[in-house]
Amino acid sequence: MNDESILRVEGLKTWFRSGYGLVKAVDDISFEIHRGETLGLVGESGSGKSVTNLSVLRLVPCPPGEMAGGRVLFKGRDVPELDLLAADEEEVRVLRGRNISMIFQDPLTSLNPVLKISTQIAEAIQLHHGLGKREATARAVDMLRLIGIPDPERRANDYPHQFSGGMRQRVMIAMALSCKPEILIADEPTTALDVTIQAQILDLIRNLSKMDTTAVVMITHDLGVVAGMCDTICVMYAGRIVEKAGVDDLFYDPKHPYTRGLLDSIPRVDHSGPSRLYSIPGSPPSLVDMAPCCPFHPRCSKAMDICRRAYPPETRLEGQGPRSVSCWLHVKDSNDVR
Protein backbone atom coordinates (compact mmCIF):
# COMPACT_ATOMS: atom_id res chain seq x y z
CA MET A 1 0.00 0.00 0.00
CA ASN A 2 1.23 3.47 -0.93
CA ASP A 3 1.23 6.17 1.77
CA GLU A 4 -0.05 8.73 -0.72
CA SER A 5 -3.70 9.62 -0.14
CA ILE A 6 -5.68 9.58 -3.37
CA LEU A 7 -9.18 10.30 -2.01
CA ARG A 8 -10.15 12.09 1.18
CA VAL A 9 -13.79 12.48 2.20
CA GLU A 10 -14.41 15.09 4.91
CA GLY A 11 -17.76 15.62 6.64
CA LEU A 12 -19.85 14.42 3.69
CA LYS A 13 -23.59 15.00 4.08
CA THR A 14 -26.19 13.84 1.56
CA TRP A 15 -29.80 14.49 2.46
CA PHE A 16 -33.11 13.83 0.74
CA ARG A 17 -36.21 15.93 1.20
CA SER A 18 -39.48 14.03 1.07
CA GLY A 19 -43.12 14.50 1.94
CA TYR A 20 -42.43 12.65 5.20
CA GLY A 21 -39.51 14.83 6.31
CA LEU A 22 -35.76 15.18 5.92
CA VAL A 23 -33.84 11.93 5.31
CA LYS A 24 -30.17 12.19 6.29
CA ALA A 25 -28.96 9.23 4.22
CA VAL A 26 -25.31 10.22 4.74
CA ASP A 27 -24.56 12.39 7.75
CA ASP A 28 -21.01 13.64 8.40
CA ILE A 29 -18.96 10.83 6.84
CA SER A 30 -15.15 11.07 6.78
CA PHE A 31 -12.53 8.62 5.49
CA GLU A 32 -9.52 8.46 3.20
CA ILE A 33 -7.99 5.87 0.91
CA HIS A 34 -4.45 5.43 -0.39
CA ARG A 35 -3.07 4.01 -3.62
CA GLY A 36 -3.15 0.22 -3.64
CA GLU A 37 -5.41 0.11 -0.57
CA THR A 38 -8.77 -1.64 -0.37
CA LEU A 39 -11.29 0.08 1.89
CA GLY A 40 -14.45 -1.76 2.93
CA LEU A 41 -17.77 -0.09 3.73
CA VAL A 42 -20.00 -2.56 5.58
CA GLY A 43 -23.38 -2.41 7.24
CA GLU A 44 -26.99 -3.45 6.89
CA SER A 45 -29.11 -2.41 3.92
CA GLY A 46 -30.07 1.24 4.20
CA SER A 47 -27.00 2.26 6.21
CA GLY A 48 -25.83 4.71 3.53
CA LYS A 49 -23.03 2.75 1.85
CA SER A 50 -24.14 3.15 -1.76
CA VAL A 51 -25.31 6.75 -1.33
CA THR A 52 -21.86 7.63 0.05
CA ASN A 53 -20.13 6.49 -3.10
CA LEU A 54 -22.76 7.85 -5.46
CA SER A 55 -22.13 11.17 -3.72
CA VAL A 56 -18.39 10.87 -4.36
CA LEU A 57 -19.12 10.58 -8.09
CA ARG A 58 -21.82 13.27 -7.99
CA LEU A 59 -24.43 10.76 -9.24
CA VAL A 60 -27.11 11.53 -6.64
CA PRO A 61 -30.10 13.14 -8.42
CA CYS A 62 -30.68 16.67 -7.12
CA PRO A 63 -33.56 17.10 -6.35
CA PRO A 64 -34.64 15.19 -4.32
CA GLY A 65 -31.05 14.71 -3.15
CA GLU A 66 -29.01 17.53 -1.68
CA MET A 67 -25.26 17.71 -1.06
CA ALA A 68 -25.66 19.39 2.31
CA GLY A 69 -22.00 19.69 3.26
CA GLY A 70 -18.50 18.31 3.27
CA ARG A 71 -15.64 17.92 0.81
CA VAL A 72 -14.48 15.09 -1.47
CA LEU A 73 -10.81 15.72 -2.27
CA PHE A 74 -9.33 13.73 -5.16
CA LYS A 75 -5.68 13.88 -6.20
CA GLY A 76 -4.79 11.83 -9.26
CA ARG A 77 -1.58 11.22 -11.15
CA ASP A 78 -2.42 13.89 -13.71
CA VAL A 79 -4.97 15.81 -11.64
CA PRO A 80 -4.11 18.40 -8.94
CA GLU A 81 -6.12 18.12 -5.74
CA LEU A 82 -9.74 18.84 -6.60
CA ASP A 83 -12.87 19.05 -4.48
CA LEU A 84 -15.35 16.99 -6.49
CA LEU A 85 -18.35 18.56 -4.74
CA ALA A 86 -17.23 22.10 -5.60
CA ALA A 87 -16.00 21.35 -9.14
CA ASP A 88 -18.19 22.05 -12.14
CA GLU A 89 -20.04 19.19 -13.83
CA GLU A 90 -17.70 19.01 -16.82
CA GLU A 91 -14.61 18.51 -14.60
CA VAL A 92 -16.32 15.66 -12.74
CA ARG A 93 -17.62 14.09 -15.96
CA VAL A 94 -14.07 13.88 -17.32
CA LEU A 95 -12.90 12.09 -14.15
CA ARG A 96 -15.75 9.55 -14.14
CA GLY A 97 -14.64 6.37 -15.84
CA ARG A 98 -11.13 7.63 -16.56
CA ASN A 99 -9.88 8.27 -12.99
CA ILE A 100 -12.72 6.94 -10.83
CA SER A 101 -14.89 4.03 -11.97
CA MET A 102 -17.78 2.20 -10.33
CA ILE A 103 -19.08 -1.35 -10.61
CA PHE A 104 -22.80 -0.95 -10.06
CA GLN A 105 -24.78 -3.38 -7.96
CA ASP A 106 -27.11 -4.90 -10.57
CA PRO A 107 -25.47 -5.55 -13.94
CA LEU A 108 -28.75 -6.55 -15.59
CA THR A 109 -30.24 -3.10 -15.08
CA SER A 110 -26.93 -1.25 -15.55
CA LEU A 111 -26.21 -2.67 -18.99
CA ASN A 112 -28.14 -1.42 -22.03
CA PRO A 113 -30.17 -4.40 -23.32
CA VAL A 114 -30.19 -3.21 -26.97
CA LEU A 115 -26.46 -2.54 -27.39
CA LYS A 116 -23.74 -5.10 -27.98
CA ILE A 117 -21.29 -5.70 -25.14
CA SER A 118 -18.36 -4.44 -27.23
CA THR A 119 -20.20 -1.19 -27.97
CA GLN A 120 -20.86 -0.51 -24.30
CA ILE A 121 -17.26 -1.11 -23.24
CA ALA A 122 -15.78 0.76 -26.20
CA GLU A 123 -17.93 3.84 -25.56
CA ALA A 124 -15.98 4.84 -22.44
CA ILE A 125 -12.65 4.12 -24.16
CA GLN A 126 -13.57 6.35 -27.09
CA LEU A 127 -14.80 9.10 -24.79
CA HIS A 128 -11.82 9.25 -22.43
CA HIS A 129 -8.93 8.18 -24.70
CA GLY A 130 -10.06 9.58 -28.03
CA LEU A 131 -9.57 6.30 -29.90
CA GLY A 132 -11.40 5.42 -33.07
CA LYS A 133 -14.19 2.86 -33.11
CA ARG A 134 -11.99 0.02 -34.38
CA GLU A 135 -9.21 0.60 -31.85
CA ALA A 136 -11.68 0.99 -28.98
CA THR A 137 -13.49 -2.22 -29.96
CA ALA A 138 -10.17 -4.10 -30.07
CA ARG A 139 -9.37 -2.87 -26.56
CA ALA A 140 -12.86 -3.92 -25.41
CA VAL A 141 -12.15 -7.44 -26.67
CA ASP A 142 -8.82 -7.41 -24.81
CA MET A 143 -10.65 -6.42 -21.61
CA LEU A 144 -13.09 -9.30 -22.02
CA ARG A 145 -10.14 -11.64 -22.43
CA LEU A 146 -8.47 -10.18 -19.33
CA ILE A 147 -11.52 -10.80 -17.13
CA GLY A 148 -11.85 -14.41 -18.29
CA ILE A 149 -14.68 -14.33 -20.83
CA PRO A 150 -14.17 -17.35 -23.15
CA ASP A 151 -13.98 -16.69 -26.90
CA PRO A 152 -14.02 -12.88 -26.37
CA GLU A 153 -13.96 -12.02 -30.11
CA ARG A 154 -17.30 -13.76 -30.60
CA ARG A 155 -18.92 -12.91 -27.26
CA ALA A 156 -18.14 -9.20 -27.71
CA ASN A 157 -20.89 -9.12 -30.33
CA ASP A 158 -23.48 -10.63 -27.99
CA TYR A 159 -26.11 -8.74 -25.98
CA PRO A 160 -26.44 -8.68 -22.15
CA HIS A 161 -29.32 -11.17 -22.08
CA GLN A 162 -27.04 -13.77 -23.70
CA PHE A 163 -24.67 -13.69 -20.71
CA SER A 164 -25.07 -15.40 -17.35
CA GLY A 165 -25.19 -13.36 -14.13
CA GLY A 166 -21.53 -13.97 -13.39
CA MET A 167 -20.46 -13.07 -16.93
CA ARG A 168 -22.53 -9.86 -16.84
CA GLN A 169 -20.76 -8.94 -13.62
CA ARG A 170 -17.44 -9.55 -15.36
CA VAL A 171 -18.55 -7.27 -18.18
CA MET A 172 -19.32 -4.54 -15.62
CA ILE A 173 -15.80 -4.98 -14.23
CA ALA A 174 -14.36 -4.78 -17.76
CA MET A 175 -16.25 -1.52 -18.33
CA ALA A 176 -15.03 -0.09 -15.03
CA LEU A 177 -11.41 -1.05 -15.69
CA SER A 178 -11.29 -0.27 -19.42
CA CYS A 179 -9.75 3.18 -18.83
CA LYS A 180 -7.38 1.98 -16.06
CA PRO A 181 -8.92 4.08 -13.25
CA GLU A 182 -7.01 5.09 -10.16
CA ILE A 183 -10.00 4.35 -7.91
CA LEU A 184 -12.44 1.46 -8.37
CA ILE A 185 -15.71 1.58 -6.42
CA ALA A 186 -17.29 -1.89 -6.26
CA ASP A 187 -20.90 -1.79 -5.06
CA GLU A 188 -21.85 -5.30 -3.92
CA PRO A 189 -19.91 -6.89 -6.81
CA THR A 190 -20.80 -10.46 -5.75
CA THR A 191 -24.53 -10.02 -5.01
CA ALA A 192 -26.68 -12.94 -6.24
CA LEU A 193 -23.67 -14.89 -7.53
CA ASP A 194 -22.83 -18.43 -6.43
CA VAL A 195 -19.80 -18.86 -4.20
CA THR A 196 -17.52 -20.15 -6.97
CA ILE A 197 -18.18 -17.12 -9.18
CA GLN A 198 -17.89 -14.86 -6.12
CA ALA A 199 -14.37 -16.13 -5.47
CA GLN A 200 -13.39 -15.61 -9.11
CA ILE A 201 -14.74 -12.05 -9.17
CA LEU A 202 -12.97 -11.13 -5.91
CA ASP A 203 -9.69 -12.66 -7.09
CA LEU A 204 -10.00 -10.68 -10.31
CA ILE A 205 -10.49 -7.38 -8.47
CA ARG A 206 -7.67 -8.16 -6.03
CA ASN A 207 -5.18 -9.06 -8.76
CA LEU A 208 -6.03 -6.05 -10.90
CA SER A 209 -5.68 -3.79 -7.86
CA LYS A 210 -2.20 -5.13 -7.12
CA MET A 211 -1.15 -4.98 -10.77
CA ASP A 212 -2.12 -1.33 -11.33
CA THR A 213 -1.93 -0.06 -7.69
CA THR A 214 -5.60 0.82 -8.02
CA ALA A 215 -7.38 1.92 -4.85
CA VAL A 216 -10.57 -0.07 -4.27
CA VAL A 217 -13.66 0.89 -2.27
CA MET A 218 -15.61 -2.31 -1.55
CA ILE A 219 -19.26 -1.84 -0.58
CA THR A 220 -20.79 -4.95 0.95
CA HIS A 221 -22.76 -6.43 3.82
CA ASP A 222 -20.69 -9.63 3.66
CA LEU A 223 -18.02 -9.60 6.36
CA GLY A 224 -16.44 -12.67 4.81
CA VAL A 225 -15.68 -10.64 1.70
CA VAL A 226 -14.05 -7.76 3.58
CA ALA A 227 -12.01 -10.17 5.71
CA GLY A 228 -10.23 -11.48 2.64
CA MET A 229 -10.18 -8.30 0.55
CA CYS A 230 -9.81 -5.17 2.65
CA ASP A 231 -7.02 -3.38 4.48
CA THR A 232 -9.29 -0.95 6.35
CA ILE A 233 -12.98 -1.29 7.24
CA CYS A 234 -15.57 1.38 7.97
CA VAL A 235 -18.73 0.09 9.66
CA MET A 236 -21.77 2.20 8.79
CA TYR A 237 -25.06 2.48 10.63
CA ALA A 238 -27.92 4.92 9.97
CA GLY A 239 -25.89 7.13 7.67
CA ARG A 240 -22.76 7.39 9.83
CA ILE A 241 -19.49 5.55 10.35
CA VAL A 242 -19.65 4.03 13.84
CA GLU A 243 -16.30 2.22 13.75
CA LYS A 244 -13.18 2.47 11.61
CA ALA A 245 -10.25 0.06 11.94
CA GLY A 246 -7.75 -2.16 10.20
CA VAL A 247 -9.13 -5.56 9.25
CA ASP A 248 -7.28 -7.47 12.00
CA ASP A 249 -8.21 -4.98 14.72
CA LEU A 250 -11.86 -5.04 13.72
CA PHE A 251 -12.25 -8.81 13.57
CA TYR A 252 -10.22 -9.66 16.65
CA ASP A 253 -11.17 -6.73 18.86
CA PRO A 254 -14.40 -4.97 17.78
CA LYS A 255 -15.25 -1.93 19.89
CA HIS A 256 -18.75 -0.86 18.87
CA PRO A 257 -21.70 -3.04 20.01
CA TYR A 258 -23.09 -2.97 16.45
CA THR A 259 -19.82 -4.29 15.01
CA ARG A 260 -19.75 -7.04 17.61
CA GLY A 261 -23.35 -7.92 16.74
CA LEU A 262 -22.47 -8.23 13.05
CA LEU A 263 -19.52 -10.50 13.83
CA ASP A 264 -21.58 -12.64 16.22
CA SER A 265 -24.09 -13.20 13.40
CA ILE A 266 -21.51 -15.06 11.29
CA PRO A 267 -21.46 -18.88 11.48
CA ARG A 268 -18.19 -20.15 12.94
CA VAL A 269 -16.48 -23.44 12.13
CA ASP A 270 -14.67 -23.50 15.49
CA HIS A 271 -17.95 -23.75 17.43
CA SER A 272 -19.30 -27.28 17.70
CA GLY A 273 -22.75 -28.56 18.61
CA PRO A 274 -26.19 -27.28 17.65
CA SER A 275 -26.70 -23.61 18.32
CA ARG A 276 -28.94 -20.87 17.01
CA LEU A 277 -27.26 -18.10 15.06
CA TYR A 278 -27.24 -14.76 16.84
CA SER A 279 -29.24 -11.94 15.31
CA ILE A 280 -29.22 -8.30 16.36
CA PRO A 281 -32.62 -7.56 17.94
CA GLY A 282 -34.92 -5.00 16.36
CA SER A 283 -34.61 -3.26 13.02
CA PRO A 284 -32.58 -0.35 11.63
CA PRO A 285 -34.18 3.01 12.44
CA SER A 286 -36.07 5.25 10.07
CA LEU A 287 -33.79 8.02 8.81
CA VAL A 288 -36.64 10.54 8.58
CA ASP A 289 -36.08 13.47 10.98
CA MET A 290 -33.84 11.42 13.28
CA ALA A 291 -33.41 12.58 16.86
CA PRO A 292 -29.88 13.70 17.87
CA CYS A 293 -29.09 10.51 19.80
CA CYS A 294 -27.26 7.26 19.15
CA PRO A 295 -29.49 5.54 16.56
CA PHE A 296 -28.37 2.08 17.71
CA HIS A 297 -29.48 2.48 21.33
CA PRO A 298 -32.91 0.72 20.92
CA ARG A 299 -31.08 -2.43 19.78
CA CYS A 300 -28.07 -2.18 22.12
CA SER A 301 -27.82 -4.25 25.32
CA LYS A 302 -25.29 -1.76 26.73
CA ALA A 303 -27.30 1.42 26.10
CA MET A 304 -27.04 4.14 28.76
CA ASP A 305 -29.15 7.19 29.42
CA ILE A 306 -26.71 9.44 27.54
CA CYS A 307 -27.15 7.25 24.45
CA ARG A 308 -30.80 8.30 24.31
CA ARG A 309 -29.96 12.00 24.54
CA ALA A 310 -26.86 12.69 22.43
CA TYR A 311 -24.83 11.23 19.58
CA PRO A 312 -21.39 10.06 20.77
CA PRO A 313 -18.30 11.89 19.49
CA GLU A 314 -15.65 10.07 17.50
CA THR A 315 -13.01 8.60 19.82
CA ARG A 316 -9.52 7.79 18.54
CA LEU A 317 -8.13 4.43 19.64
CA GLU A 318 -4.79 2.67 19.39
CA GLY A 319 -4.45 0.09 16.65
CA GLN A 320 -2.75 -0.89 13.42
CA GLY A 321 -3.27 2.36 11.56
CA PRO A 322 -6.02 4.94 12.19
CA ARG A 323 -8.72 3.55 14.44
CA SER A 324 -11.81 5.21 15.85
CA VAL A 325 -15.24 4.43 17.28
CA SER A 326 -18.37 6.50 17.95
CA CYS A 327 -19.78 5.01 21.13
CA TRP A 328 -20.35 6.45 24.61
CA LEU A 329 -18.75 3.32 26.10
CA HIS A 330 -15.38 4.63 24.91
CA VAL A 331 -15.79 8.28 25.86
CA LYS A 332 -13.68 8.77 28.99
CA ASP A 333 -15.69 11.66 30.40
CA SER A 334 -19.09 10.15 29.60
CA ASN A 335 -19.74 9.72 33.32
CA ASP A 336 -19.93 13.50 33.59
CA VAL A 337 -22.85 13.71 31.15
CA ARG A 338 -24.86 10.62 32.05
Disulfide bonds with the S-S distance in Angstrom:
none
